[in-house]
Amino acid sequence: MNAREVALRCLRRIEEDGAYANLVTPVELGRSRLEPRDRRFVTDLVYGTTRMRRACDALVDRFVSSEPAPEVRTLLRLGAYQLEFAGVPPHAAVGETVALASKRVRGFVNAVLRNVERASMQWPSDAVRLSYPDWLFDRLVDALGRDDALAAMAVMNEPPTVTERADGYIQDLGSQWVASAVEAAAGELVLDACAAPGGKATAIAACGATVVAADSQPHRVALIIENAARVNTPGVLSVVADMTRPPFVGEHAPFDHVLVDAPCSGLGTLRRRPDARWRIEPGDVDQLALLQQRLIDASAPLVKPGGTFTYSVCTLLAEESTAHRLPGGFGPISEPPPGEWRRFGDGWRVLPHEAGTDGMILLRYRRTS
Ligand SMILES: C[S@@+](CC[C@H](N)C(=O)[O-])C[C@H]1O[C@@H](n2cnc3c(N)ncnc32)[C@H](O)[C@@H]1O
């Protein structure tokens, strides 16, 4: 199979079977015998076509009078992506894509893609041009203001940067800044309440602290164990636990630092998860906000007096961050954390187009009583 055939297979599994782009692509690449350069091309075609699905449909729909069969729709999106966004020369974008069509629809696919190639596009809205669902576009504009929202959404249509830590762990720089913000020291005891797959837990333990790394998903706790062993960080103690009901008993709060890197809508990491924008629904944010508040309520009391509580999310919304309340006895830490954060309410935020990182929000508190 050539690169476009592999890409089409991935896209059909995403569109027709609901597969996740970041899971199905490595599996299909593993089955192929493609060279590294072609593998990168497949990833760009799959991720890019998935992200730009709404924009690709708008390009195509000008020349289609009735809804094509799902496999034809996917092929047209793949062709439109190459023509409009991937910088593929038009003769290859059209010719190689048409070659993947069944004989019955080859003429149709060819005619539509030739039209897409020739006609200039008047985008009906920025949401269509940037390829986001309307509700999500509006929500980001409300949260960030129009200029920052448009810039953030444009950057989240690009492939992510890859950053590698000194120990070889691949981790976004923003996540590395969150781990540093915990400011743990050798000999201290830290709770990472939502720890899988262990990116921040292993970074925190590297200083010589002991990190209790909890997560509610057993298969994800297995990833913490694997990752801690791989980067040779013995100070990570993994535990399966629902941290809305922490399994730690005793009269005294035991931890010098608690980190809640909460499950969230992930709206700051859309460049990494190309299909996420089509999966997330408006109600999900409210559900997640409730869970996040429960995790805060249950985990913050485990901080010793004088210790710190850090809360982070890889989203951009106040509803999932600054709107939350801590139990009594905590005060915000006002010193800026390491990294390129900007003030956001009582906390800090980094936007995806500012520092080349994922978008994140960070809140830090000290327990005063
Ligand atoms: C944003 S991820 C954590 C990423 C991790 N801190 C890292 O840096 O690699 C959120 C995690 O919270 C876990 N989670 C969700 N609900 C939970 C709960 N009630 N208790 C503990 N963990 C939970 C999820 O399984 C997921 O692994």
The ligand as an SDF file (V2000), in Angstrom:
LIG
                    3D

 27 29  0  0  0  0  0  0  0  0999 V2000
   -4.5690   15.0420   32.4920 C   0  0  0  0  0  0  0  0  0  0  0  0
   -4.4270   13.3670   32.8310 S   0  0  0  0  0  0  0  0  0  0  0  0
   -3.0030   13.2960   33.8740 C   0  0  0  0  0  0  0  0  0  0  0  0
   -1.6720   13.4100   33.1380 C   0  0  0  0  0  0  0  0  0  0  0  0
   -0.4920   13.1680   34.0530 C   0  0  0  0  0  0  0  0  0  0  0  0
   -0.5120   14.0190   35.2180 N   0  0  0  0  0  0  0  0  0  0  0  0
    0.8400   13.3330   33.3310 C   0  0  0  0  0  0  0  0  0  0  0  0
    1.4390   14.3910   33.4370 O   0  0  0  0  0  0  0  0  0  0  0  0
    1.2690   12.3900   32.6590 O   0  0  0  0  0  0  0  0  0  0  0  0
   -5.7390   13.1100   33.9750 C   0  0  0  0  0  0  0  0  0  0  0  0
   -5.7680   11.7370   34.6010 C   0  0  0  0  0  0  0  0  0  0  0  0
   -6.7820   11.7430   35.6100 O   0  0  0  0  0  0  0  0  0  0  0  0
   -7.2430   10.4250   35.7560 C   0  0  0  0  0  0  0  0  0  0  0  0
   -8.4980   10.4660   36.5360 N   0  0  0  0  0  0  0  0  0  0  0  0
   -9.7530   10.7200   36.1130 C   0  0  0  0  0  0  0  0  0  0  0  0
  -10.6140   10.6560   37.1480 N   0  0  0  0  0  0  0  0  0  0  0  0
   -9.8820   10.3640   38.2530 C   0  0  0  0  0  0  0  0  0  0  0  0
  -10.2050   10.1480   39.6300 C   0  0  0  0  0  0  0  0  0  0  0  0
  -11.4680   10.2340   40.0600 N   0  0  0  0  0  0  0  0  0  0  0  0
   -9.2050    9.8320   40.4790 N   0  0  0  0  0  0  0  0  0  0  0  0
   -7.9220    9.7250   40.0390 C   0  0  0  0  0  0  0  0  0  0  0  0
   -7.5720    9.9100   38.7490 N   0  0  0  0  0  0  0  0  0  0  0  0
   -8.5350   10.2320   37.8710 C   0  0  0  0  0  0  0  0  0  0  0  0
   -7.3570    9.9400   34.3310 C   0  0  0  0  0  0  0  0  0  0  0  0
   -7.3610    8.5310   34.2830 O   0  0  0  0  0  0  0  0  0  0  0  0
   -6.1230   10.5800   33.6730 C   0  0  0  0  0  0  0  0  0  0  0  0
   -5.0790    9.6550   33.6290 O   0  0  0  0  0  0  0  0  0  0  0  0
  1  2  1  0
  2  3  1  0
  2 10  1  0
  3  4  1  0
  4  5  1  0
  5  6  1  0
  5  7  1  0
  7  8  2  0
  7  9  1  0
 10 11  1  0
 11 12  1  0
 11 26  1  0
 12 13  1  0
 13 14  1  0
 13 24  1  0
 14 15  1  0
 14 23  1  0
 15 16  2  0
 16 17  1  0
 17 18  1  0
 17 23  2  0
 18 19  1  0
 18 20  2  0
 20 21  1  0
 21 22  2  0
 22 23  1  0
 24 25  1  0
 24 26  1  0
 26 27  1  0
M  CHG  2   2   1   9  -1
M  END
$$$$
